[in-house]
Amino acid sequence: MVDVKSLSDYELQNELNKLGFSPGPILPSTRKVYEKKLVQLLVSPPCASTVMNGPCELDRAQDDDDSEETQGFHH
């Protein structure tokens, strides 16, 4: 994983933007908040954005279908 604390302000802002989060200005007073946010996004990327919504829902639906089919075959 990215070492968030070693990123420059610009790199931190860039990483957040890549993950679909638009930070405000990164200042000494706001940097810790944005570091935390980046870690959260790296650990569990959001499925709420319209771009990612489809694949996330499809993956869940396929997982649910597979487990139901498997259970159906055992009975």
PyMOL Python script that loads the backbone (N, CA, C, O; Angstrom):
from pymol import cmd

cmd.read_pdbstr("""\
ATOM      1  N   MET A   1       0.839  -1.184   0.000  1.00  0.00           N
ATOM      2  CA  MET A   1       0.000   0.000   0.000  1.00  0.00           C
ATOM      3  C   MET A   1       0.886   1.250   0.000  1.00  0.00           C
ATOM      4  O   MET A   1       2.041   1.214   0.423  1.00  0.00           O
ATOM      5  N   VAL A   2       0.321   2.338  -0.479  1.00  0.00           N
ATOM      6  CA  VAL A   2       1.036   3.610  -0.547  1.00  0.00           C
ATOM      7  C   VAL A   2       1.324   4.101   0.869  1.00  0.00           C
ATOM      8  O   VAL A   2       0.465   4.021   1.747  1.00  0.00           O
ATOM      9  N   ASP A   3       2.543   4.611   1.087  1.00  0.00           N
ATOM     10  CA  ASP A   3       2.871   5.215   2.371  1.00  0.00           C
ATOM     11  C   ASP A   3       2.344   6.640   2.340  1.00  0.00           C
ATOM     12  O   ASP A   3       3.011   7.553   1.852  1.00  0.00           O
ATOM     13  N   VAL A   4       1.143   6.816   2.865  1.00  0.00           N
ATOM     14  CA  VAL A   4       0.416   8.076   2.763  1.00  0.00           C
ATOM     15  C   VAL A   4       1.202   9.239   3.361  1.00  0.00           C
ATOM     16  O   VAL A   4       1.207  10.335   2.801  1.00  0.00           O
ATOM     17  N   LYS A   5       1.855   9.013   4.476  1.00  0.00           N
ATOM     18  CA  LYS A   5       2.570  10.091   5.152  1.00  0.00           C
ATOM     19  C   LYS A   5       3.784  10.592   4.367  1.00  0.00           C
ATOM     20  O   LYS A   5       4.229  11.721   4.572  1.00  0.00           O
ATOM     21  N   SER A   6       4.317   9.764   3.477  1.00  0.00           N
ATOM     22  CA  SER A   6       5.492  10.180   2.715  1.00  0.00           C
ATOM     23  C   SER A   6       5.131  10.922   1.426  1.00  0.00           C
ATOM     24  O   SER A   6       6.017  11.448   0.753  1.00  0.00           O
ATOM     25  N   LEU A   7       3.851  10.969   1.077  1.00  0.00           N
ATOM     26  CA  LEU A   7       3.439  11.658  -0.140  1.00  0.00           C
ATOM     27  C   LEU A   7       3.545  13.168   0.039  1.00  0.00           C
ATOM     28  O   LEU A   7       3.340  13.695   1.132  1.00  0.00           O
ATOM     29  N   SER A   8       3.869  13.851  -1.048  1.00  0.00           N
ATOM     30  CA  SER A   8       3.821  15.314  -1.012  1.00  0.00           C
ATOM     31  C   SER A   8       2.346  15.730  -1.042  1.00  0.00           C
ATOM     32  O   SER A   8       1.475  14.905  -1.316  1.00  0.00           O
ATOM     33  N   ASP A   9       2.072  16.988  -0.765  1.00  0.00           N
ATOM     34  CA  ASP A   9       0.690  17.470  -0.809  1.00  0.00           C
ATOM     35  C   ASP A   9       0.083  17.226  -2.187  1.00  0.00           C
ATOM     36  O   ASP A   9      -1.064  16.797  -2.309  1.00  0.00           O
ATOM     37  N   TYR A  10       0.875  17.508  -3.224  1.00  0.00           N
ATOM     38  CA  TYR A  10       0.407  17.313  -4.597  1.00  0.00           C
ATOM     39  C   TYR A  10       0.101  15.843  -4.865  1.00  0.00           C
ATOM     40  O   TYR A  10      -0.934  15.525  -5.450  1.00  0.00           O
ATOM     41  N   GLU A  11       0.988  14.948  -4.443  1.00  0.00           N
ATOM     42  CA  GLU A  11       0.780  13.507  -4.666  1.00  0.00           C
ATOM     43  C   GLU A  11      -0.440  13.011  -3.902  1.00  0.00           C
ATOM     44  O   GLU A  11      -1.207  12.192  -4.408  1.00  0.00           O
ATOM     45  N   LEU A  12      -0.614  13.506  -2.688  1.00  0.00           N
ATOM     46  CA  LEU A  12      -1.775  13.127  -1.883  1.00  0.00           C
ATOM     47  C   LEU A  12      -3.060  13.537  -2.597  1.00  0.00           C
ATOM     48  O   LEU A  12      -4.004  12.753  -2.695  1.00  0.00           O
ATOM     49  N   GLN A  13      -3.085  14.763  -3.090  1.00  0.00           N
ATOM     50  CA  GLN A  13      -4.251  15.262  -3.811  1.00  0.00           C
ATOM     51  C   GLN A  13      -4.494  14.436  -5.075  1.00  0.00           C
ATOM     52  O   GLN A  13      -5.636  14.114  -5.403  1.00  0.00           O
ATOM     53  N   ASN A  14      -3.427  14.101  -5.772  1.00  0.00           N
ATOM     54  CA  ASN A  14      -3.518  13.317  -6.999  1.00  0.00           C
ATOM     55  C   ASN A  14      -4.083  11.920  -6.723  1.00  0.00           C
ATOM     56  O   ASN A  14      -4.946  11.444  -7.461  1.00  0.00           O
ATOM     57  N   GLU A  15      -3.603  11.266  -5.670  1.00  0.00           N
ATOM     58  CA  GLU A  15      -4.086   9.923  -5.316  1.00  0.00           C
ATOM     59  C   GLU A  15      -5.571   9.959  -4.970  1.00  0.00           C
ATOM     60  O   GLU A  15      -6.327   9.079  -5.381  1.00  0.00           O
ATOM     61  N   LEU A  16      -5.988  10.969  -4.219  1.00  0.00           N
ATOM     62  CA  LEU A  16      -7.404  11.105  -3.864  1.00  0.00           C
ATOM     63  C   LEU A  16      -8.253  11.299  -5.119  1.00  0.00           C
ATOM     64  O   LEU A  16      -9.317  10.696  -5.256  1.00  0.00           O
ATOM     65  N   ASN A  17      -7.774  12.142  -6.031  1.00  0.00           N
ATOM     66  CA  ASN A  17      -8.498  12.378  -7.284  1.00  0.00           C
ATOM     67  C   ASN A  17      -8.646  11.097  -8.084  1.00  0.00           C
ATOM     68  O   ASN A  17      -9.708  10.848  -8.655  1.00  0.00           O
ATOM     69  N   LYS A  18      -7.596  10.275  -8.137  1.00  0.00           N
ATOM     70  CA  LYS A  18      -7.643   9.015  -8.888  1.00  0.00           C
ATOM     71  C   LYS A  18      -8.720   8.089  -8.346  1.00  0.00           C
ATOM     72  O   LYS A  18      -9.307   7.305  -9.091  1.00  0.00           O
ATOM     73  N   LEU A  19      -8.977   8.184  -7.039  1.00  0.00           N
ATOM     74  CA  LEU A  19      -9.974   7.308  -6.411  1.00  0.00           C
ATOM     75  C   LEU A  19     -11.364   7.936  -6.403  1.00  0.00           C
ATOM     76  O   LEU A  19     -12.284   7.414  -5.773  1.00  0.00           O
ATOM     77  N   GLY A  20     -11.513   9.064  -7.111  1.00  0.00           N
ATOM     78  CA  GLY A  20     -12.835   9.667  -7.242  1.00  0.00           C
ATOM     79  C   GLY A  20     -13.206  10.622  -6.132  1.00  0.00           C
ATOM     80  O   GLY A  20     -14.378  10.975  -6.000  1.00  0.00           O
ATOM     81  N   PHE A  21     -12.247  11.053  -5.326  1.00  0.00           N
ATOM     82  CA  PHE A  21     -12.523  11.988  -4.235  1.00  0.00           C
ATOM     83  C   PHE A  21     -11.819  13.298  -4.551  1.00  0.00           C
ATOM     84  O   PHE A  21     -10.615  13.306  -4.808  1.00  0.00           O
ATOM     85  N   SER A  22     -12.555  14.407  -4.537  1.00  0.00           N
ATOM     86  CA  SER A  22     -11.960  15.707  -4.847  1.00  0.00           C
ATOM     87  C   SER A  22     -11.687  16.465  -3.553  1.00  0.00           C
ATOM     88  O   SER A  22     -12.602  17.040  -2.963  1.00  0.00           O
ATOM     89  N   PRO A  23     -10.434  16.466  -3.111  1.00  0.00           N
ATOM     90  CA  PRO A  23     -10.111  17.164  -1.869  1.00  0.00           C
ATOM     91  C   PRO A  23     -10.053  18.677  -2.081  1.00  0.00           C
ATOM     92  O   PRO A  23      -9.858  19.159  -3.197  1.00  0.00           O
ATOM     93  N   GLY A  24     -10.223  19.401  -0.997  1.00  0.00           N
ATOM     94  CA  GLY A  24     -10.001  20.839  -1.030  1.00  0.00           C
ATOM     95  C   GLY A  24      -8.507  21.080  -0.938  1.00  0.00           C
ATOM     96  O   GLY A  24      -7.714  20.161  -1.144  1.00  0.00           O
ATOM     97  N   PRO A  25      -8.118  22.302  -0.633  1.00  0.00           N
ATOM     98  CA  PRO A  25      -6.686  22.574  -0.521  1.00  0.00           C
ATOM     99  C   PRO A  25      -6.071  21.770   0.616  1.00  0.00           C
ATOM    100  O   PRO A  25      -6.647  21.676   1.700  1.00  0.00           O
ATOM    101  N   ILE A  26      -4.909  21.194   0.367  1.00  0.00           N
ATOM    102  CA  ILE A  26      -4.229  20.401   1.383  1.00  0.00           C
ATOM    103  C   ILE A  26      -3.277  21.319   2.136  1.00  0.00           C
ATOM    104  O   ILE A  26      -2.261  21.770   1.608  1.00  0.00           O
ATOM    105  N   LEU A  27      -3.635  21.574   3.366  1.00  0.00           N
ATOM    106  CA  LEU A  27      -2.896  22.477   4.245  1.00  0.00           C
ATOM    107  C   LEU A  27      -2.419  21.686   5.452  1.00  0.00           C
ATOM    108  O   LEU A  27      -2.889  20.571   5.681  1.00  0.00           O
ATOM    109  N   PRO A  28      -1.497  22.241   6.226  1.00  0.00           N
ATOM    110  CA  PRO A  28      -1.077  21.521   7.442  1.00  0.00           C
ATOM    111  C   PRO A  28      -2.266  21.159   8.338  1.00  0.00           C
ATOM    112  O   PRO A  28      -2.245  20.123   9.001  1.00  0.00           O
ATOM    113  N   SER A  29      -3.294  21.998   8.361  1.00  0.00           N
ATOM    114  CA  SER A  29      -4.453  21.741   9.224  1.00  0.00           C
ATOM    115  C   SER A  29      -5.403  20.690   8.646  1.00  0.00           C
ATOM    116  O   SER A  29      -6.159  20.076   9.398  1.00  0.00           O
ATOM    117  N   THR A  30      -5.383  20.469   7.336  1.00  0.00           N
ATOM    118  CA  THR A  30      -6.307  19.504   6.723  1.00  0.00           C
ATOM    119  C   THR A  30      -5.621  18.229   6.263  1.00  0.00           C
ATOM    120  O   THR A  30      -6.293  17.256   5.922  1.00  0.00           O
ATOM    121  N   ARG A  31      -4.306  18.219   6.247  1.00  0.00           N
ATOM    122  CA  ARG A  31      -3.566  17.084   5.689  1.00  0.00           C
ATOM    123  C   ARG A  31      -3.920  15.758   6.369  1.00  0.00           C
ATOM    124  O   ARG A  31      -4.114  14.753   5.686  1.00  0.00           O
ATOM    125  N   LYS A  32      -4.005  15.741   7.697  1.00  0.00           N
ATOM    126  CA  LYS A  32      -4.297  14.488   8.404  1.00  0.00           C
ATOM    127  C   LYS A  32      -5.657  13.929   8.000  1.00  0.00           C
ATOM    128  O   LYS A  32      -5.825  12.716   7.874  1.00  0.00           O
ATOM    129  N   VAL A  33      -6.616  14.812   7.800  1.00  0.00           N
ATOM    130  CA  VAL A  33      -7.956  14.384   7.394  1.00  0.00           C
ATOM    131  C   VAL A  33      -7.883  13.704   6.028  1.00  0.00           C
ATOM    132  O   VAL A  33      -8.479  12.648   5.817  1.00  0.00           O
ATOM    133  N   TYR A  34      -7.149  14.319   5.106  1.00  0.00           N
ATOM    134  CA  TYR A  34      -7.041  13.748   3.761  1.00  0.00           C
ATOM    135  C   TYR A  34      -6.194  12.479   3.748  1.00  0.00           C
ATOM    136  O   TYR A  34      -6.451  11.580   2.947  1.00  0.00           O
ATOM    137  N   GLU A  35      -5.193  12.389   4.613  1.00  0.00           N
ATOM    138  CA  GLU A  35      -4.410  11.147   4.719  1.00  0.00           C
ATOM    139  C   GLU A  35      -5.321  10.009   5.157  1.00  0.00           C
ATOM    140  O   GLU A  35      -5.269   8.911   4.604  1.00  0.00           O
ATOM    141  N   LYS A  36      -6.163  10.284   6.165  1.00  0.00           N
ATOM    142  CA  LYS A  36      -7.102   9.275   6.662  1.00  0.00           C
ATOM    143  C   LYS A  36      -8.075   8.847   5.562  1.00  0.00           C
ATOM    144  O   LYS A  36      -8.367   7.663   5.394  1.00  0.00           O
ATOM    145  N   LYS A  37      -8.567   9.842   4.819  1.00  0.00           N
ATOM    146  CA  LYS A  37      -9.521   9.559   3.755  1.00  0.00           C
ATOM    147  C   LYS A  37      -8.882   8.685   2.683  1.00  0.00           C
ATOM    148  O   LYS A  37      -9.515   7.754   2.183  1.00  0.00           O
ATOM    149  N   LEU A  38      -7.643   8.973   2.328  1.00  0.00           N
ATOM    150  CA  LEU A  38      -6.949   8.173   1.317  1.00  0.00           C
ATOM    151  C   LEU A  38      -6.787   6.730   1.789  1.00  0.00           C
ATOM    152  O   LEU A  38      -7.003   5.797   1.016  1.00  0.00           O
ATOM    153  N   VAL A  39      -6.414   6.544   3.042  1.00  0.00           N
ATOM    154  CA  VAL A  39      -6.269   5.194   3.589  1.00  0.00           C
ATOM    155  C   VAL A  39      -7.607   4.461   3.522  1.00  0.00           C
ATOM    156  O   VAL A  39      -7.654   3.292   3.139  1.00  0.00           O
ATOM    157  N   GLN A  40      -8.695   5.137   3.892  1.00  0.00           N
ATOM    158  CA  GLN A  40     -10.028   4.520   3.840  1.00  0.00           C
ATOM    159  C   GLN A  40     -10.355   4.093   2.411  1.00  0.00           C
ATOM    160  O   GLN A  40     -10.850   2.988   2.189  1.00  0.00           O
ATOM    161  N   LEU A  41     -10.079   4.968   1.445  1.00  0.00           N
ATOM    162  CA  LEU A  41     -10.391   4.660   0.055  1.00  0.00           C
ATOM    163  C   LEU A  41      -9.524   3.526  -0.480  1.00  0.00           C
ATOM    164  O   LEU A  41      -9.986   2.726  -1.294  1.00  0.00           O
ATOM    165  N   LEU A  42      -8.280   3.448  -0.036  1.00  0.00           N
ATOM    166  CA  LEU A  42      -7.398   2.371  -0.483  1.00  0.00           C
ATOM    167  C   LEU A  42      -7.831   1.033   0.103  1.00  0.00           C
ATOM    168  O   LEU A  42      -7.755   0.004  -0.567  1.00  0.00           O
ATOM    169  N   VAL A  43      -8.282   1.049   1.343  1.00  0.00           N
ATOM    170  CA  VAL A  43      -8.699  -0.185   2.010  1.00  0.00           C
ATOM    171  C   VAL A  43     -10.018  -0.697   1.429  1.00  0.00           C
ATOM    172  O   VAL A  43     -10.153  -1.886   1.140  1.00  0.00           O
ATOM    173  N   SER A  44     -10.972   0.187   1.263  1.00  0.00           N
ATOM    174  CA  SER A  44     -12.259  -0.221   0.701  1.00  0.00           C
ATOM    175  C   SER A  44     -12.759   0.844  -0.264  1.00  0.00           C
ATOM    176  O   SER A  44     -13.411   1.802   0.151  1.00  0.00           O
ATOM    177  N   PRO A  45     -12.457   0.682  -1.551  1.00  0.00           N
ATOM    178  CA  PRO A  45     -12.909   1.654  -2.542  1.00  0.00           C
ATOM    179  C   PRO A  45     -14.424   1.756  -2.540  1.00  0.00           C
ATOM    180  O   PRO A  45     -15.113   0.750  -2.371  1.00  0.00           O
ATOM    181  N   PRO A  46     -14.947   2.947  -2.724  1.00  0.00           N
ATOM    182  CA  PRO A  46     -16.402   3.128  -2.664  1.00  0.00           C
ATOM    183  C   PRO A  46     -17.092   2.505  -3.875  1.00  0.00           C
ATOM    184  O   PRO A  46     -16.548   2.529  -4.979  1.00  0.00           O
ATOM    185  N   CYS A  47     -18.267   1.956  -3.676  1.00  0.00           N
ATOM    186  CA  CYS A  47     -19.067   1.427  -4.770  1.00  0.00           C
ATOM    187  C   CYS A  47     -20.186   2.404  -5.115  1.00  0.00           C
ATOM    188  O   CYS A  47     -21.031   2.114  -5.962  1.00  0.00           O
ATOM    189  N   ALA A  48     -20.190   3.549  -4.463  1.00  0.00           N
ATOM    190  CA  ALA A  48     -21.287   4.500  -4.619  1.00  0.00           C
ATOM    191  C   ALA A  48     -21.199   5.296  -5.913  1.00  0.00           C
ATOM    192  O   ALA A  48     -22.220   5.786  -6.395  1.00  0.00           O
ATOM    193  N   SER A  49     -20.025   5.437  -6.481  1.00  0.00           N
ATOM    194  CA  SER A  49     -19.908   6.242  -7.693  1.00  0.00           C
ATOM    195  C   SER A  49     -20.591   5.534  -8.852  1.00  0.00           C
ATOM    196  O   SER A  49     -20.661   4.305  -8.878  1.00  0.00           O
ATOM    197  N   THR A  50     -21.092   6.299  -9.804  1.00  0.00           N
ATOM    198  CA  THR A  50     -21.860   5.712 -10.901  1.00  0.00           C
ATOM    199  C   THR A  50     -20.998   4.800 -11.757  1.00  0.00           C
ATOM    200  O   THR A  50     -21.496   3.813 -12.298  1.00  0.00           O
ATOM    201  N   VAL A  51     -19.726   5.108 -11.889  1.00  0.00           N
ATOM    202  CA  VAL A  51     -18.835   4.278 -12.702  1.00  0.00           C
ATOM    203  C   VAL A  51     -18.664   2.900 -12.074  1.00  0.00           C
ATOM    204  O   VAL A  51     -18.693   1.892 -12.780  1.00  0.00           O
ATOM    205  N   MET A  52     -18.488   2.844 -10.767  1.00  0.00           N
ATOM    206  CA  MET A  52     -18.206   1.573 -10.100  1.00  0.00           C
ATOM    207  C   MET A  52     -19.471   0.843  -9.667  1.00  0.00           C
ATOM    208  O   MET A  52     -19.408  -0.329  -9.295  1.00  0.00           O
ATOM    209  N   ASN A  53     -20.609   1.509  -9.709  1.00  0.00           N
ATOM    210  CA  ASN A  53     -21.833   0.926  -9.191  1.00  0.00           C
ATOM    211  C   ASN A  53     -22.210  -0.361  -9.911  1.00  0.00           C
ATOM    212  O   ASN A  53     -22.548  -1.353  -9.266  1.00  0.00           O
ATOM    213  N   GLY A  54     -22.156  -0.357 -11.230  1.00  0.00           N
ATOM    214  CA  GLY A  54     -22.539  -1.540 -11.991  1.00  0.00           C
ATOM    215  C   GLY A  54     -21.718  -2.770 -11.635  1.00  0.00           C
ATOM    216  O   GLY A  54     -22.283  -3.771 -11.193  1.00  0.00           O
ATOM    217  N   PRO A  55     -20.395  -2.726 -11.815  1.00  0.00           N
ATOM    218  CA  PRO A  55     -19.588  -3.916 -11.529  1.00  0.00           C
ATOM    219  C   PRO A  55     -19.723  -4.410 -10.093  1.00  0.00           C
ATOM    220  O   PRO A  55     -19.755  -5.619  -9.863  1.00  0.00           O
ATOM    221  N   CYS A  56     -19.803  -3.504  -9.129  1.00  0.00           N
ATOM    222  CA  CYS A  56     -19.917  -3.932  -7.730  1.00  0.00           C
ATOM    223  C   CYS A  56     -21.219  -4.692  -7.524  1.00  0.00           C
ATOM    224  O   CYS A  56     -21.236  -5.735  -6.870  1.00  0.00           O
ATOM    225  N   GLU A  57     -22.301  -4.178  -8.077  1.00  0.00           N
ATOM    226  CA  GLU A  57     -23.581  -4.852  -7.907  1.00  0.00           C
ATOM    227  C   GLU A  57     -23.586  -6.183  -8.652  1.00  0.00           C
ATOM    228  O   GLU A  57     -24.133  -7.169  -8.157  1.00  0.00           O
ATOM    229  N   LEU A  58     -22.983  -6.217  -9.831  1.00  0.00           N
ATOM    230  CA  LEU A  58     -22.918  -7.468 -10.580  1.00  0.00           C
ATOM    231  C   LEU A  58     -22.141  -8.532  -9.827  1.00  0.00           C
ATOM    232  O   LEU A  58     -22.559  -9.689  -9.769  1.00  0.00           O
ATOM    233  N   ASP A  59     -21.006  -8.143  -9.248  1.00  0.00           N
ATOM    234  CA  ASP A  59     -20.208  -9.103  -8.492  1.00  0.00           C
ATOM    235  C   ASP A  59     -21.017  -9.677  -7.343  1.00  0.00           C
ATOM    236  O   ASP A  59     -20.996 -10.884  -7.102  1.00  0.00           O
ATOM    237  N   ARG A  60     -21.723  -8.819  -6.640  1.00  0.00           N
ATOM    238  CA  ARG A  60     -22.524  -9.291  -5.505  1.00  0.00           C
ATOM    239  C   ARG A  60     -23.612 -10.233  -5.982  1.00  0.00           C
ATOM    240  O   ARG A  60     -23.843 -11.278  -5.374  1.00  0.00           O
ATOM    241  N   ALA A  61     -24.282  -9.869  -7.068  1.00  0.00           N
ATOM    242  CA  ALA A  61     -25.370 -10.697  -7.580  1.00  0.00           C
ATOM    243  C   ALA A  61     -24.842 -12.065  -8.002  1.00  0.00           C
ATOM    244  O   ALA A  61     -25.477 -13.084  -7.731  1.00  0.00           O
ATOM    245  N   GLN A  62     -23.692 -12.097  -8.659  1.00  0.00           N
ATOM    246  CA  GLN A  62     -23.128 -13.371  -9.092  1.00  0.00           C
ATOM    247  C   GLN A  62     -22.749 -14.229  -7.896  1.00  0.00           C
ATOM    248  O   GLN A  62     -22.975 -15.439  -7.902  1.00  0.00           O
ATOM    249  N   ASP A  63     -22.179 -13.617  -6.880  1.00  0.00           N
ATOM    250  CA  ASP A  63     -21.815 -14.373  -5.683  1.00  0.00           C
ATOM    251  C   ASP A  63     -23.059 -14.975  -5.046  1.00  0.00           C
ATOM    252  O   ASP A  63     -23.050 -16.141  -4.651  1.00  0.00           O
ATOM    253  N   ASP A  64     -24.129 -14.193  -4.943  1.00  0.00           N
ATOM    254  CA  ASP A  64     -25.362 -14.683  -4.339  1.00  0.00           C
ATOM    255  C   ASP A  64     -25.940 -15.830  -5.176  1.00  0.00           C
ATOM    256  O   ASP A  64     -26.368 -16.843  -4.625  1.00  0.00           O
ATOM    257  N   ASP A  65     -25.952 -15.674  -6.496  1.00  0.00           N
ATOM    258  CA  ASP A  65     -26.500 -16.713  -7.367  1.00  0.00           C
ATOM    259  C   ASP A  65     -25.706 -18.002  -7.239  1.00  0.00           C
ATOM    260  O   ASP A  65     -26.282 -19.087  -7.161  1.00  0.00           O
ATOM    261  N   ASP A  66     -24.383 -17.884  -7.217  1.00  0.00           N
ATOM    262  CA  ASP A  66     -23.539 -19.069  -7.121  1.00  0.00           C
ATOM    263  C   ASP A  66     -23.828 -19.847  -5.832  1.00  0.00           C
ATOM    264  O   ASP A  66     -23.945 -21.072  -5.854  1.00  0.00           O
ATOM    265  N   SER A  67     -23.940 -19.130  -4.719  1.00  0.00           N
ATOM    266  CA  SER A  67     -24.151 -19.821  -3.454  1.00  0.00           C
ATOM    267  C   SER A  67     -25.528 -20.474  -3.417  1.00  0.00           C
ATOM    268  O   SER A  67     -25.691 -21.544  -2.831  1.00  0.00           O
ATOM    269  N   GLU A  68     -26.530 -19.832  -4.045  1.00  0.00           N
ATOM    270  CA  GLU A  68     -27.866 -20.433  -4.054  1.00  0.00           C
ATOM    271  C   GLU A  68     -27.871 -21.675  -4.938  1.00  0.00           C
ATOM    272  O   GLU A  68     -28.475 -22.687  -4.581  1.00  0.00           O
ATOM    273  N   GLU A  69     -27.207 -21.607  -6.083  1.00  0.00           N
ATOM    274  CA  GLU A  69     -27.152 -22.773  -6.975  1.00  0.00           C
ATOM    275  C   GLU A  69     -26.458 -23.938  -6.293  1.00  0.00           C
ATOM    276  O   GLU A  69     -26.917 -25.078  -6.366  1.00  0.00           O
ATOM    277  N   THR A  70     -25.352 -23.642  -5.632  1.00  0.00           N
ATOM    278  CA  THR A  70     -24.602 -24.681  -4.945  1.00  0.00           C
ATOM    279  C   THR A  70     -25.483 -25.335  -3.874  1.00  0.00           C
ATOM    280  O   THR A  70     -25.512 -26.559  -3.748  1.00  0.00           O
ATOM    281  N   GLN A  71     -26.187 -24.521  -3.117  1.00  0.00           N
ATOM    282  CA  GLN A  71     -27.067 -25.060  -2.085  1.00  0.00           C
ATOM    283  C   GLN A  71     -28.168 -25.908  -2.727  1.00  0.00           C
ATOM    284  O   GLN A  71     -28.546 -26.955  -2.202  1.00  0.00           O
ATOM    285  N   GLY A  72     -28.673 -25.438  -3.872  1.00  0.00           N
ATOM    286  CA  GLY A  72     -29.742 -26.169  -4.562  1.00  0.00           C
ATOM    287  C   GLY A  72     -29.280 -27.557  -5.001  1.00  0.00           C
ATOM    288  O   GLY A  72     -30.047 -28.516  -4.909  1.00  0.00           O
ATOM    289  N   PHE A  73     -28.056 -27.678  -5.469  1.00  0.00           N
ATOM    290  CA  PHE A  73     -27.539 -28.970  -5.934  1.00  0.00           C
ATOM    291  C   PHE A  73     -27.338 -29.948  -4.779  1.00  0.00           C
ATOM    292  O   PHE A  73     -27.464 -31.158  -4.963  1.00  0.00           O
ATOM    293  N   HIS A  74     -27.028 -29.434  -3.600  1.00  0.00           N
ATOM    294  CA  HIS A  74     -26.798 -30.321  -2.458  1.00  0.00           C
ATOM    295  C   HIS A  74     -28.087 -30.939  -1.941  1.00  0.00           C
ATOM    296  O   HIS A  74     -28.060 -32.015  -1.344  1.00  0.00           O
ATOM    297  N   HIS A  75     -29.222 -30.270  -2.162  1.00  0.00           N
ATOM    298  CA  HIS A  75     -30.467 -30.789  -1.618  1.00  0.00           C
ATOM    299  C   HIS A  75     -31.023 -31.777  -2.538  1.00  0.00           C
ATOM    300  O   HIS A  75     -32.082 -32.344  -2.269  1.00  0.00           O
TER     301      HIS A  75
END
""", "prot")
cmd.dss("prot")
cmd.show_as("cartoon", "prot")
cmd.util.cbc("prot")
cmd.orient("prot")
